[in-house]
Amino acid sequence: MARLEYRLFDEERGFPLLYYYDFIDKDEVSLRFACDYLVKDRVVYEKTSCAIEPRAYVIYVKTAEDEQALASGTELPGYRGGIRIELRHFREEAAQYPVVHVFQFRDDDDALLHLQSDYLQWNGVEWEKTSAEVDEDRKVYVYYASPVE
């Protein structure tokens, strides 16, 4: 088991610790390293970089001023554990991004491969990733993508 830390990317303040997770599985660290954003406590953070330090894995973040968290309490009905990834249709200047499909995985490796992929096929459509996030408030990973024309 490992330790994961989220630190604010603020050199003047010594990169203050925002959140930490002791005894976290390395597969979950890998999933989080693959994400561009973290949503926690209704705040959206943008990843600036990741690091491996002697005693912890670290994700440096800054507040994403132009992003808003989805309302909490929107967990999908019938969720029975495992890892969920929402495929959401990204459009520039849109206020909301509709859910196209929800993938459910019992295997961390399959979920990680989806988050790392630049393209996904779903229902006969190829989707190009724009970003990925871990939304702790809703307990879901999100893959934002646009259909390839």
N, C-alpha and C positions, 0 to 999 in steps of 0.2 A: 504494500500500500504506500501511497505517496501523499505529499502535501501540495495543494494548489492554492496559489494566491492571486487575487486580482488587486493590482496596484494602480493608483491614479498616475497618469503620465504627467508629472509635475516635478521637474528637477529641482526647482527652487525650494520646494517643501519636502524634498527627500523621498519622492515617490511614495506617498502615504498608502498604507494598507487599507483597502476598502472591504474586502471579503476574503475569507480563507476557508479551506476545506481540508481537514486532517483525515487521513486514512481513506483517501479517494482512490478508486481504481484507475490504473494508468490508461485503460481504454476510455474512460470518461474524460480524462485529461486530453487524450487525443481528439475526442469529439469536440471538446471546447476549443482546442487549438485550431480546429478547422473552421470555427465560426468567426464572422466579422463583427458581430454585435452580441452584447449581453443585455438582457432585460431583467432587472431585479428591483423590487420595491418601487415599481412604476417608473423607473428611470431607465433610459436607453443609453448604453455605453458603447462606444466604438473602439474596437481593438486597434492599438497602434503597433504592437509587437508582442512576441512571445519569447520567453527565455527559459533555459534550464540552468538552475543555480545549484550549488552543492546540497542544499537542504530542501529545495522546493522547485516546482514548476511555477512559472510566473506569467501572467497575462497582463500587459500594460494596457490601460484603457483611458479614454477621455470621454466626457459627457458629449453625446450626440445632440447638439442643440436643435437641429432641424428634424429630429425624429420624435415620435410619440409612441408610448407603449399602448398595446391593445388593452381593453378592459380586462381585469382579472375575473376569475370565476367563469371563464369560457372554456373550461376543459371539456373535451368531447365526451358525450355519453357513452357508456359501455367500455371505457378504458379499463384494461385488465393488466396493466403492467407492461414491461418492455419499453422500447424506445419509439416515440412517435416523431415523424417528420412531416410537417405540412408543406405541400407544394403550393405556393401562392403565386398568382399571376401579377407580376410587377409591371407597372406602367409609370413612366415619368409623369410627375405632377399629379398623380392620383393620391387621394387622401386615404383610401383603403385598398387592400389587395385581396381579392377573393380567393378562397381556398379552392384549388382545383382537385386535389386528392390528398388523402392522409395515408402515409406509409406507416406500417407498424412492424417493428423488428424485435425479435428476441435475442438476436446476435449483434453485439457491438460492432463487429467488423463489417457487417452488411450496412449498418447505419452509417458508419464512418466513410465507407466507399461512396455512399450516396451524397454525403455532405461534401466530400472532396471532389466529386465529379463536376466538370464544367457543363456537361449536357446530360439530360435525362430524357428518356422516352416514356411517355404516358399516353395511353388511349390513342395511339397512332400519331401523336404530336411530339416533336422534338422541342425540348425546353432548354434555354441557355441561362445558366445561373448568373445572377447579378450580385447576390450576397447570401450569407447564411447567418442565422442567429440561434442562440440558446435563450429561450424565454423561460426563466425560472418561475415567474409568476404563474404561468399557465402550464408549466411542466411539459414543454414541447420544444423540439428543434424546428426551425423554419428555413425552408429553401425557397428563396425568392428567385423567380425566373420569368423570362419572356419567351413566347413561342417563336421558333425560328421560321422565318418566312420563306 
